[in-house]
Amino acid sequence: MKGQYRKVCLFFILSLFTVFLSIFLASCGPQAQKKEQVKSIKIWHWMSDREEAFLELARRYEKETGVRVNFELYAPSDAYTQKVRAAAQTNTLPDIFGILGEKRYFASFVKSGYVYDLTEEMDRDMGAWKNKLFVKALAVNEFEQENSFGVKPGIYGVPIDVTNIQMLYNKDLLRAVGADPSNPPKTWKDLIEVNKKLKANGVHGLVSGWGEIWMIDCMASNYAFNIMGKDKVLATIRGEVSYTDPDWIKVFDLFREMRDEGLLASGIVTMVNKTAEQLFANNRAAFAFNGSWCVNVYKGMNPNLNYGAMLPPQVSDKYPMTIWGGAGSSFMVNKQSKDVQPAVDFLKWITDAPQQIFLSKEAQGLPSNKYSLKDMPMVLSQFASAMDNTTHPNVWGVSEFPAVIEAFNKGIQYIIIGEKTPEQLAADIQAVKEREMAKKQ
């Protein structure tokens, strides 16, 4: 009897063990493994115009890979920048984020260990990833050998689109004053002549958001490169050429000439870019100085606007007209993230052709993948065709003192409102330059 009781107990115990073992194995089976493989990555961004497109891409990526991507929008850009800065101080950055600001600010994040070096990933498979992207866009995210920031050479960011800043022209307004809308002004002299016709008909010449002084800096450096060439511009930043040099006075005098010729819209020195965009979109100005992002903006303001993009009319034929451009928006991988590789994989995916074409169509922007330039509106194609003419302060390898940049840009505003001459501004900027250089000695 006792033996039979032991057998029943043993059978019962073995049965329970079998049940528990089955449950355990089931929990370790394919379904459980699948759950363990699913990861979630977090991305912070500031691009409110692309929020819906990003959410759709996140849905597609999760469907393809099982990896959930959480895009978190923080706008405007100033608020976003403050959030990123605070998160860096508390080591709470997301898996992927962007860094807005000058190259030195970008460098500080890299040196503090918050940005993953993507060079090896870019170079893998004979540079398969890197070779898809516009060189000028990658350059904004790259630190070269012996860079002035002391950053290990490498690529630290991924451009998801590209941009450049040109002049826009209203074809209908040009036609109305007898100018050929298929042949916009190519030289400075041509621009001034067309403007005389526009002014005689009560039409504003040029609008731009020059209340945002970085846009003044952009246009002035365009003409500095055209008048004196890149080497002399960079030599000035290094302190080897004075801002009182005759070539710099020629640059400043262009703004005096625009003022005296009545080329500039009234109130341009206090005008934010959104106001300038509204004026151009509503056919109240013949020319605008703006970036390729404007295509999406103008589409929302006036879908019937008849316009094109062109390089700023050149002053000199000695050097090419060079415009600001490169990466429009870039993402960086948080080096401290526990999911670095999934983050890298997502950035590879979002910069592949299908996703780039989708983003370009949805946001009316230029893709960073150079093999995605198809079925684009004509004006975007005009922007894209000028990518070889682009440069940007973040790729120059040298940077000007912030105080000098401020004196430079605000000083041009003073020229426009008639409170300074080009010669006075040149002397003022050089005085600030010498003061800042003396501080470093």
Residue, then its C-alpha position, 0 to 999 in steps of 0.5 A: m500500500k505504501g509502495q503504491y502511494r509512493k508511486v502515485c506521489l512520484f507520478f503527481i510530482l513528475s506530472l507537475f514538473t512536466v507542466f512547469l517545464s512545458i510552460f517554461l519552454a513555451s515562454c522561451g519559444p519563438q513568440a517570447q524570443k520575438k518579444e525580446q528582440v523587439k526594441s524601442i528607440k526614441i528620437w527628439h526633433w524640432m521639425s514640426d512641418r515633418e511630424e506627420a511624415f515622421l510618424e508615418l515612417a515610424r509606422r512603416y519601420e515597425k511593420e518592417t522590422g518590429v522595432r518601434v520608433n518614438f518621434e518626440l517633437y519639441a518646437p520651436s527650435d530655441a525650445y528644442t535646443q534648451k531641452v537638448r542642452a539640459a538633457a546632456q547635463t543630466n545624461t538623459l538624451p534620447d537614442i537619436f537627437g539633433i544638434l542645432g548651432e555652430k560647429r563648436y557647439f556640435a564639437s562640445f557634444v562630441k568631446s563630452g561623449y554624447v555623440y557616437d562616431l559613425t565613420e566605421e558604419m559609413d565606410r562599411d561595405m566599401g562605403a555603401w552608406k556614405n556614397k549614397l549621401f551628398v558629399k556637401a551634406l556629410a561635410v557639415n557632420e564631419f570633423e577633418q584631420e587637425n580640426s581646430f576643435g580638437v575632435k577625433p576625425g570622423i563623421y558624427g551625424v547623418p543628414i536626412d535632407v539637404t538645403n541651400i539658400q538662393m534667390l527666388y524670383n516671381k515670374d509674373l512680376l518680371r513679365a509684367v515689367g517687360a523682363d524675361p521670366s525665363n532669363p532672370p538676372k545673372t549679374w549684379k548690374d542686371l539685377i539693378e536694371v530690373n529693379k529700376k523697372l520694378k520700382a517704376n511700377g511700385v513693386h518691391g524688389l527684394v524681401s528677406g528676413w534680415g531681422e534674423i541677422w544670420m541671413i544677412d551674414c549668409m548673403a554677405s559671405n556669398y558676395a565675399f566669396n564671389i568678390m575675393g575668393k574663399d582663401k581670402v575670406l578664410a584668411t580674414i577669419r584667421g586674422e591674416v587679412s583686415y576687414t578694412d581691406p578694399d575687397w571687404i569694403k566692396v562687400f559692404d558697399l553692395f548693401r549701401e547700393m541696394r539701399d540707395e537703389g530702392l531694391l530692399a523692401s521697407g523695414i527689411v532690417t526688422m523683418v522676420n523671415k515668416t513676414a518676408e515669405q508672406l510678402f513674396a508668396n502674395n506677389r508683393a515682391a519680385f525677389a526673395f533671399n531664402g532657403s530651399w525650405c521655402v518651397n513647402v512654405y510657399k506651397g502652403m501660403n499660395p499654391n499658385l505662386n509662379y516662381g523660380a530659384m536662381l543663384p544670387p547675381q554675381v558681382s565678379d566673374k573672377y570667382p564663382m558665386t558660392i552659396w550657403g548649403g549642405a545638410g538641412s537637418s541631421f541626426m546624431v546617435n547618443k553614444q550613451s544609449k543602450d541601443v546604439q546599433p538599432a539607432v544606427d540601423f534606423l538612420k540607415w533605413i531613413t536615408d535609403a531611397p524609398q524613405q528619402i523620396f517619401l520625405s521629399k514629397e511630403a515636406q517638399g524638401l531636398p533629400s540627402n540621398k543623391y539617388s532620390l532626386k526624381d519627380m521633384p517640382m521644377v523649383l526644387s530641381q533648381f535648388a538641387s542643381a546648385m548643390d555643387n555651389t554650396t559651402h557653409p561656415n561649419v565646414w570652413g575649418v575656422s570660425e569667427f569670434p561671436a562678437v565679430i559676427e555680431a558687429f558684422n551683421k548688425g553693422i550691415q543693418y546700420i548701413i541699410i538704414g543709413e547710420k554707417t558707411p561701408e568704411q565706418l563699418a569696416a573699421d568698427i569690425q576690425a577694432v572688435k576683431e583686434r580686441e578679441m584676438a588680443k584676449k587670446q594672446 
